């Protein structure tokens, strides 16, 4: 009886050891695979100017298509980033249609999504590696700055100059945060938009 129990314990011990070794080997293999994938991601010098043909809003929208992100169901930073882009796209569409109040709600909601993103990932990157060799345009500061530029125009149309001035301050701040980390032609276009707005007053 005692010998049978010791055999069972020995076999159980072997199973545990092989199970542990198997998971260690799998983890090591995944780590090597991930490092190999990440090595293929192209890097850029800090002062590189990313052209508008490579980093633009249309591309960011295409990268974040899919199910609509609802604020209550967003759980990851990626969810909030995708939700911010989706709300921005909707706000811009409504702004183009002249539906100003609805556009304002979507652009402001977009900024709320991006604020959550910036709490965890405060730096813009033209191409952020999210897994393996898969990269996305990741510019939450710049997207917020662009939202504020759109909101300035909107507030001026509805006669809310006080809100337009406030939006200029916020927009310039987020634009400067974006340009600290990455240079894009898109950012310089937005900067020209702010300069044009500032020259009006």
Secondary structure, DSSP 8 states (H G I E B T S, - for coil): -HHHHHHHHHHHHHHHHHHHHHHHHHHHHHHHHHHHHHHTS----TT-EE-TTTS-HHHHHHHT-SS---GGG--SHHHHHHHHHHHHHHHHHHHHTT-HHHHHHHHHHHHHHHHHHHHH--S-EEEEEEETTEEEEE-HHHHHHHHHHHHHHHHHHTT-HHHHHHHHHHHHHHHHHHHHH-EEHHHHHHHHHHHHHHHH-
